[in-house]
Amino acid sequence: MTAATRILIVDDHQLAREGLKAVLAGPDIEIVEMASTGEEAVEQVRRHQPEIVLMDIRLGAGIDGLEATRQIVALGLGTRVLMLTLHEMPAYVREALAAGAAGYILKDAAIAELKAAIAQVRAGQSAVSLDLVNAAMRAAPLPGREADLSRMLTGRERDVVALVAEGLTNKEIGRRLEISPATVKVHVERIIGKLGVADRTQAAVLITQMRREDG
């Protein structure tokens, strides 16, 4: 029997926290703790090491959900963050994925959709709709975020990640660049490591910014 998914809920509204706990807690999901601030969320992750954090972006006091996500990912405990928010702004989606979030879902989603996203994140996948990813790729960065990403990658790596952003598979990228799929895989793994993202989807979201910086 598969163990229940251990979850931390982070929201600055008590009613939202209690509501989520009421609809999610069950044989498959254990709510290990709840937090109302970003700082508290980071501390609770250290203490309880949940598998998944359901994180709101806008928190009433202290650091916001984006910064809390960065700090949680930096702990290196394997906890994955699923953003759960009212905010559909593409720049927020972009920044959440850049911060290391494994998914992004809106609060008006059906409970079944939220549970499916939780299952995807637990399985090591990204849980973000294609529409949100595409919007995020077109969005300008939030004010104050300056990352010279283009200098992190070689020319070949930029070629590869650009094709990843087009939705091509490793085999298709290999044919386009006349290299083997195994070589493409190595490039993708290096790109993910250099950019500090979790997977191909998050790397693809950042390619638009690289293109702008390349002029």
DOLOMI-455701 format. One line per field, with one value per residue (C-alpha): residue number from 1; residue in one letter; x, y, z. Coordinates in nm, 2 decimals. Example, Ala and Ser with C-alpha at 12.3 -4.5 7.8 and 13.67 -1.06 7.14 Angstrom:
num [1 | 2] $
residu [A | S] $
u [1.23 | 1.37] $
v [-0.45 | -0.11] $
w [0.78 | 0.71] $
***
This chain:
num [1 | 2 | 3 | 4 | 5 | 6 | 7 | 8 | 9 | 10 | 11 | 12 | 13 | 14 | 15 | 16 | 17 | 18 | 19 | 20 | 21 | 22 | 23 | 24 | 25 | 26 | 27 | 28 | 29 | 30 | 31 | 32 | 33 | 34 | 35 | 36 | 37 | 38 | 39 | 40 | 41 | 42 | 43 | 44 | 45 | 46 | 47 | 48 | 49 | 50 | 51 | 52 | 53 | 54 | 55 | 56 | 57 | 58 | 59 | 60 | 61 | 62 | 63 | 64 | 65 | 66 | 67 | 68 | 69 | 70 | 71 | 72 | 73 | 74 | 75 | 76 | 77 | 78 | 79 | 80 | 81 | 82 | 83 | 84 | 85 | 86 | 87 | 88 | 89 | 90 | 91 | 92 | 93 | 94 | 95 | 96 | 97 | 98 | 99 | 100 | 101 | 102 | 103 | 104 | 105 | 106 | 107 | 108 | 109 | 110 | 111 | 112 | 113 | 114 | 115 | 116 | 117 | 118 | 119 | 120 | 121 | 122 | 123 | 124 | 125 | 126 | 127 | 128 | 129 | 130 | 131 | 132 | 133 | 134 | 135 | 136 | 137 | 138 | 139 | 140 | 141 | 142 | 143 | 144 | 145 | 146 | 147 | 148 | 149 | 150 | 151 | 152 | 153 | 154 | 155 | 156 | 157 | 158 | 159 | 160 | 161 | 162 | 163 | 164 | 165 | 166 | 167 | 168 | 169 | 170 | 171 | 172 | 173 | 174 | 175 | 176 | 177 | 178 | 179 | 180 | 181 | 182 | 183 | 184 | 185 | 186 | 187 | 188 | 189 | 190 | 191 | 192 | 193 | 194 | 195 | 196 | 197 | 198 | 199 | 200 | 201 | 202 | 203 | 204 | 205 | 206 | 207 | 208 | 209 | 210 | 211 | 212 | 213 | 214 | 215] $
residu [M | T | A | A | T | R | I | L | I | V | D | D | H | Q | L | A | R | E | G | L | K | A | V | L | A | G | P | D | I | E | I | V | E | M | A | S | T | G | E | E | A | V | E | Q | V | R | R | H | Q | P | E | I | V | L | M | D | I | R | L | G | A | G | I | D | G | L | E | A | T | R | Q | I | V | A | L | G | L | G | T | R | V | L | M | L | T | L | H | E | M | P | A | Y | V | R | E | A | L | A | A | G | A | A | G | Y | I | L | K | D | A | A | I | A | E | L | K | A | A | I | A | Q | V | R | A | G | Q | S | A | V | S | L | D | L | V | N | A | A | M | R | A | A | P | L | P | G | R | E | A | D | L | S | R | M | L | T | G | R | E | R | D | V | V | A | L | V | A | E | G | L | T | N | K | E | I | G | R | R | L | E | I | S | P | A | T | V | K | V | H | V | E | R | I | I | G | K | L | G | V | A | D | R | T | Q | A | A | V | L | I | T | Q | M | R | R | E | D | G] $
u [0.00 | 0.14 | 0.20 | 0.00 | 0.15 | 0.27 | 0.17 | 0.23 | -0.03 | 0.08 | -0.18 | -0.22 | -0.60 | -0.70 | -1.03 | -0.83 | -0.59 | -0.87 | -1.08 | -0.79 | -0.72 | -1.08 | -1.11 | -0.77 | -0.70 | -0.77 | -0.61 | -0.40 | -0.30 | -0.16 | -0.16 | 0.15 | 0.13 | 0.00 | 0.17 | 0.06 | 0.39 | 0.68 | 0.93 | 0.71 | 0.68 | 1.06 | 1.09 | 0.81 | 0.98 | 1.30 | 1.11 | 0.86 | 1.02 | 0.69 | 0.69 | 0.49 | 0.41 | 0.09 | 0.21 | 0.02 | 0.22 | 0.09 | 0.14 | 0.04 | 0.37 | 0.73 | 0.87 | 0.63 | 0.56 | 0.82 | 1.10 | 0.98 | 0.99 | 1.35 | 1.45 | 1.27 | 1.42 | 1.77 | 1.73 | 1.78 | 1.54 | 1.35 | 1.04 | 0.85 | 0.64 | 0.31 | 0.19 | -0.18 | -0.30 | -0.56 | -0.30 | -0.31 | -0.05 | 0.19 | 0.49 | 0.40 | 0.39 | 0.73 | 0.88 | 0.74 | 0.89 | 1.22 | 1.21 | 1.19 | 0.82 | 0.71 | 0.37 | 0.12 | -0.25 | -0.53 | -0.76 | -1.06 | -0.96 | -1.18 | -1.07 | -1.01 | -0.77 | -0.58 | -0.55 | -0.43 | -0.16 | -0.05 | -0.01 | 0.19 | 0.42 | 0.47 | 0.56 | 0.84 | 0.65 | 0.56 | 0.20 | 0.13 | -0.11 | 0.03 | -0.17 | 0.00 | 0.34 | 0.29 | 0.17 | 0.47 | 0.71 | 0.57 | 0.57 | 0.83 | 1.01 | 0.88 | 1.05 | 1.37 | 1.47 | 1.79 | 1.94 | 2.21 | 2.10 | 2.25 | 2.60 | 2.53 | 2.49 | 2.70 | 2.58 | 2.48 | 2.29 | 2.10 | 2.01 | 1.89 | 1.68 | 1.52 | 1.40 | 1.29 | 1.08 | 0.92 | 0.81 | 1.04 | 1.15 | 1.52 | 1.50 | 1.35 | 1.61 | 1.88 | 1.76 | 1.73 | 2.08 | 2.23 | 2.34 | 2.24 | 1.94 | 2.19 | 2.39 | 2.07 | 1.99 | 2.33 | 2.28 | 1.93 | 2.07 | 2.34 | 2.10 | 1.87 | 2.17 | 2.31 | 1.97 | 1.88 | 1.54 | 1.37 | 1.30 | 1.26 | 0.94 | 1.10 | 1.40 | 1.17 | 0.99 | 1.32 | 1.43 | 1.24 | 1.44 | 1.77 | 1.66 | 1.59 | 1.93 | 2.10 | 1.94] $
v [0.00 | 0.34 | 0.58 | 0.90 | 1.21 | 1.44 | 1.80 | 2.14 | 2.41 | 2.77 | 3.05 | 3.37 | 3.32 | 3.07 | 2.99 | 2.89 | 2.68 | 2.50 | 2.46 | 2.29 | 2.06 | 1.96 | 1.87 | 1.71 | 1.51 | 1.14 | 0.80 | 0.93 | 1.27 | 1.37 | 1.73 | 1.75 | 2.12 | 2.46 | 2.79 | 3.15 | 3.32 | 3.24 | 3.23 | 2.99 | 2.77 | 2.74 | 2.65 | 2.39 | 2.23 | 2.20 | 2.05 | 1.81 | 1.76 | 1.72 | 1.58 | 1.87 | 2.23 | 2.39 | 2.75 | 3.08 | 3.35 | 3.66 | 3.63 | 3.90 | 3.95 | 3.88 | 3.71 | 3.61 | 3.27 | 3.31 | 3.38 | 3.11 | 2.86 | 2.96 | 2.90 | 2.57 | 2.44 | 2.56 | 2.34 | 2.04 | 1.82 | 1.70 | 1.88 | 2.00 | 2.32 | 2.34 | 2.70 | 2.73 | 3.08 | 3.32 | 3.50 | 3.41 | 3.67 | 3.51 | 3.68 | 3.51 | 3.17 | 3.25 | 3.35 | 3.06 | 2.81 | 3.00 | 2.98 | 2.60 | 2.54 | 2.20 | 2.32 | 2.61 | 2.57 | 2.83 | 2.83 | 2.80 | 2.46 | 2.16 | 1.94 | 1.66 | 1.88 | 1.98 | 1.62 | 1.52 | 1.80 | 1.68 | 1.33 | 1.46 | 1.66 | 1.36 | 1.15 | 1.40 | 1.57 | 1.93 | 2.02 | 2.33 | 2.37 | 2.43 | 2.76 | 2.89 | 2.78 | 2.95 | 3.27 | 3.26 | 3.23 | 3.54 | 3.74 | 4.00 | 3.92 | 4.07 | 4.40 | 4.36 | 4.02 | 4.04 | 3.71 | 3.69 | 3.34 | 3.36 | 3.36 | 3.03 | 2.83 | 2.74 | 2.81 | 2.45 | 2.44 | 2.75 | 2.57 | 2.27 | 2.46 | 2.67 | 2.35 | 2.21 | 2.53 | 2.44 | 2.11 | 1.88 | 1.54 | 1.45 | 1.24 | 1.53 | 1.77 | 1.53 | 1.51 | 1.89 | 1.95 | 1.63 | 1.49 | 1.17 | 1.16 | 1.06 | 1.37 | 1.58 | 1.42 | 1.51 | 1.87 | 1.89 | 1.76 | 2.02 | 2.29 | 2.19 | 2.19 | 2.53 | 2.71 | 2.56 | 2.43 | 2.10 | 1.98 | 2.06 | 2.25 | 2.50 | 2.54 | 2.61 | 2.88 | 3.07 | 3.06 | 3.37 | 3.57 | 3.43 | 3.53 | 3.89 | 3.91 | 3.77 | 4.06] $
w [0.00 | -0.10 | 0.19 | 0.21 | 0.05 | 0.33 | 0.26 | 0.42 | 0.34 | 0.32 | 0.30 | 0.50 | 0.53 | 0.81 | 0.63 | 0.32 | 0.52 | 0.71 | 0.39 | 0.21 | 0.50 | 0.52 | 0.15 | 0.11 | 0.43 | 0.39 | 0.34 | 0.05 | 0.19 | 0.53 | 0.62 | 0.84 | 0.92 | 0.81 | 0.79 | 0.74 | 0.64 | 0.41 | 0.70 | 0.89 | 0.58 | 0.55 | 0.91 | 0.89 | 0.59 | 0.79 | 1.08 | 0.91 | 0.56 | 0.38 | 0.03 | -0.11 | -0.01 | -0.13 | -0.15 | -0.21 | -0.38 | -0.19 | 0.18 | 0.42 | 0.61 | 0.56 | 0.25 | -0.03 | -0.17 | -0.44 | -0.20 | 0.03 | -0.26 | -0.34 | 0.02 | 0.04 | -0.28 | -0.16 | 0.16 | -0.06 | 0.13 | -0.17 | -0.08 | -0.40 | -0.41 | -0.59 | -0.62 | -0.53 | -0.59 | -0.73 | -0.94 | -1.31 | -1.41 | -1.65 | -1.49 | -1.16 | -1.33 | -1.49 | -1.16 | -0.97 | -1.21 | -1.21 | -0.83 | -0.85 | -0.81 | -0.95 | -1.05 | -1.06 | -1.01 | -0.96 | -0.66 | -0.87 | -0.99 | -0.91 | -0.62 | -0.86 | -1.06 | -0.75 | -0.64 | -0.98 | -0.97 | -0.63 | -0.77 | -1.07 | -0.85 | -0.61 | -0.92 | -1.01 | -1.29 | -1.35 | -1.29 | -1.49 | -1.78 | -2.13 | -2.15 | -1.84 | -1.97 | -2.30 | -2.13 | -1.90 | -2.18 | -2.34 | -2.02 | -1.91 | -1.59 | -1.27 | -1.18 | -0.99 | -1.12 | -1.32 | -1.42 | -1.69 | -1.80 | -2.15 | -2.01 | -1.82 | -2.14 | -2.44 | -2.79 | -2.84 | -2.51 | -2.62 | -2.94 | -2.75 | -2.50 | -2.77 | -2.94 | -2.60 | -2.57 | -2.91 | -2.76 | -2.95 | -2.81 | -2.76 | -3.08 | -3.28 | -3.14 | -3.24 | -3.60 | -3.62 | -3.48 | -3.63 | -3.30 | -3.12 | -2.87 | -2.60 | -2.66 | -2.65 | -2.32 | -2.18 | -2.29 | -2.14 | -1.80 | -1.81 | -1.89 | -1.60 | -1.37 | -1.48 | -1.47 | -1.13 | -1.25 | -1.19 | -1.54 | -1.91 | -1.86 | -1.63 | -1.86 | -2.15 | -1.96 | -1.92 | -2.28 | -2.37 | -2.13 | -2.27 | -2.62 | -2.51 | -2.35 | -2.66 | -2.85] $
***
